[in-house]
Amino acid sequence: MFTKNKKAQGALEYLLIIGGAMLIAVIAIVIITGLGRSNTETVGENQEGYQQLVDNQIVTPIINDVECLDATNNIVVYTAGSPTTGVSGYMISLDGNAFVGFTTKEPDQRRMTLQKAISVGDKYSIRLIAIKNNLRSTPTLSFDCVVK
């Protein structure tokens, strides 16, 4: 009669060990699966943030040429513009002064005229920025022109 109790006790201990091991395995699987979902969501959020950063990035426009004409008393800036889509306008700085707004209505319109009283021998330093969603690009390098 004592042998049946010892066998029953051994079987019960065996079942408890297997049950405990299964419980630990289930908990580990749930934790690992939860971390996997968390990482996927984090990657998605990071990707959205990166895309928003890229969308708001404005490439600096390029100044192709500048004409300082004394006959018309105007400074004409020719630019390739910014390759960024959605640029709503450009601003020009003359001799390091504050940027003056200039909005282009057509994508192929790349000529900007500044009305300024100029005379032969005057030298001007011109910089250009692009505007998109009330954000500004980095200014171009200074482009110098001398009135002839």
Backbone torsions as a table, in degrees:
resi	resn	phi	psi	omega
1	MET	NA	-34.2	178.8
2	PHE	-69.9	-27.2	-179.1
3	THR	-70.1	-34.2	178.4
4	LYS	-67.5	-39.1	178.7
5	ASN	-65.3	-39.8	179.3
6	LYS	-67.0	-38.1	178.3
7	LYS	-68.9	-39.1	179.5
8	ALA	-67.1	-40.1	179.0
9	GLN	-65.3	-41.2	178.9
10	GLY	-64.6	-41.7	179.2
11	ALA	-65.3	-40.6	179.4
12	LEU	-64.9	-43.2	177.3
13	GLU	-62.4	-40.8	178.8
14	TYR	-60.9	-45.8	179.0
15	LEU	-64.5	-38.7	178.2
16	LEU	-65.0	-40.0	178.8
17	ILE	-65.3	-45.6	179.4
18	ILE	-63.6	-42.9	178.7
19	GLY	-62.0	-42.5	178.0
20	GLY	-64.2	-41.6	179.0
21	ALA	-64.5	-40.5	179.2
22	MET	-66.2	-39.4	179.0
23	LEU	-62.8	-44.6	178.3
24	ILE	-63.4	-40.6	179.3
25	ALA	-63.9	-42.1	-179.9
26	VAL	-64.7	-43.0	179.0
27	ILE	-62.2	-43.2	179.6
28	ALA	-63.1	-41.9	180.0
29	ILE	-64.8	-41.8	179.1
30	VAL	-63.6	-42.1	179.7
31	ILE	-64.7	-46.0	-179.3
32	ILE	-63.8	-43.0	179.0
33	THR	-64.0	-41.0	178.3
34	GLY	-63.5	-39.8	177.2
35	LEU	-65.7	-37.7	178.5
36	GLY	-62.0	-44.7	177.9
37	ARG	-65.2	-40.1	179.9
38	SER	-61.9	-43.5	179.0
39	ASN	-65.1	-39.3	178.6
40	THR	-62.8	-43.6	178.5
41	GLU	-65.3	-39.6	179.2
42	THR	-63.6	-43.0	178.5
43	VAL	-62.3	-41.3	178.1
44	GLY	-62.1	-43.4	178.6
45	GLU	-65.1	-41.9	178.6
46	ASN	-64.2	-38.6	179.6
47	GLN	-65.5	-40.1	177.1
48	GLU	-64.3	-42.8	178.4
49	GLY	-63.4	-40.3	178.4
50	TYR	-65.3	-43.1	179.8
51	GLN	-62.9	-39.7	178.7
52	GLN	-65.7	-38.8	178.0
53	LEU	-63.5	-43.7	179.9
54	VAL	-65.2	-41.4	-179.7
55	ASP	-63.8	-32.2	-178.8
56	ASN	-89.7	-3.4	179.0
57	GLN	-76.2	131.7	-179.3
58	ILE	-116.9	121.5	179.3
59	VAL	-75.6	137.3	-179.2
60	THR	-61.6	132.5	178.0
61	PRO	-69.7	166.8	-178.3
62	ILE	-117.0	132.6	173.3
63	ILE	-92.3	119.1	179.0
64	ASN	-81.9	-43.7	-176.6
65	ASP	-161.0	157.8	175.7
66	VAL	-135.1	134.4	176.1
67	GLU	-114.5	123.4	173.0
68	CYS	-106.3	105.5	-174.5
69	LEU	-108.5	128.2	179.3
70	ASP	-85.1	-19.9	-178.6
71	ALA	-69.4	-38.5	-176.9
72	THR	-101.8	-6.7	-176.0
73	ASN	55.2	36.3	177.6
74	ASN	-126.6	153.1	170.8
75	ILE	-110.9	123.5	-178.3
76	VAL	-109.2	125.9	179.9
77	VAL	-109.9	123.5	175.9
78	TYR	-102.2	128.4	-176.2
79	THR	-136.1	150.7	172.9
80	ALA	-83.9	-6.1	-179.0
81	GLY	74.1	-165.6	178.6
82	SER	-107.7	135.8	178.6
83	PRO	-72.5	-4.2	179.9
84	THR	-69.1	131.6	177.1
85	THR	-76.2	145.4	177.5
86	GLY	90.2	7.2	178.0
87	VAL	-68.0	127.0	-174.7
88	SER	-98.2	-13.4	179.8
89	GLY	179.5	178.9	-179.0
90	TYR	-133.2	157.7	175.3
91	MET	-130.7	143.4	-177.3
92	ILE	-115.6	139.6	174.0
93	SER	-113.9	131.8	179.8
94	LEU	-114.3	120.1	179.4
95	ASP	57.1	37.7	176.0
96	GLY	77.5	5.1	178.5
97	ASN	-76.3	177.5	-179.1
98	ALA	-60.1	151.7	-179.5
99	PHE	-73.2	135.3	179.5
100	VAL	-103.6	132.8	-176.8
101	GLY	-69.4	144.2	175.0
102	PHE	-150.7	118.1	-177.6
103	THR	-106.6	131.3	175.6
104	THR	-95.5	133.3	-179.7
105	LYS	-89.8	-30.2	-177.9
106	GLU	-115.3	142.0	-178.4
107	PRO	-62.7	-28.6	-177.1
108	ASP	-91.2	-0.8	178.8
109	GLN	-82.6	105.3	-174.8
110	ARG	-124.6	31.0	178.8
111	ARG	-121.3	125.4	-179.2
112	MET	-121.9	130.8	-177.7
113	THR	-114.1	126.6	175.2
114	LEU	-105.6	124.7	177.0
115	GLN	-86.2	117.9	-177.7
116	LYS	-151.0	138.8	175.7
117	ALA	-73.4	112.2	-177.5
118	ILE	-124.6	157.9	177.6
119	SER	-138.0	161.1	-176.0
120	VAL	-55.8	134.0	178.8
121	GLY	94.7	-14.5	177.5
122	ASP	-65.2	142.1	178.8
123	LYS	-119.2	132.7	-178.1
124	TYR	-125.4	143.7	177.2
125	SER	-112.6	121.7	-172.6
126	ILE	-120.0	136.8	175.2
127	ARG	-130.8	157.2	-174.1
128	LEU	-137.4	142.3	172.8
129	ILE	-131.3	155.6	176.1
130	ALA	-104.9	150.7	-178.8
131	ILE	-123.5	134.3	176.8
132	LYS	-146.9	126.1	179.1
133	ASN	52.0	43.5	-179.1
134	ASN	62.0	17.6	174.6
135	LEU	-108.9	150.7	-178.2
136	ARG	-114.5	147.2	174.9
137	SER	-80.1	174.5	172.4
138	THR	-70.3	139.9	179.3
139	PRO	-65.3	149.6	175.5
140	THR	-68.4	167.0	171.5
141	LEU	-66.1	155.2	-178.2
142	SER	-64.7	133.7	177.8
143	PHE	-115.5	118.8	-175.4
144	ASP	-98.3	143.8	172.7
145	CYS	-138.2	148.1	179.4
146	VAL	-119.3	130.8	179.0
147	VAL	-70.5	128.2	-179.0
148	LYS	-110.9	NA	NA
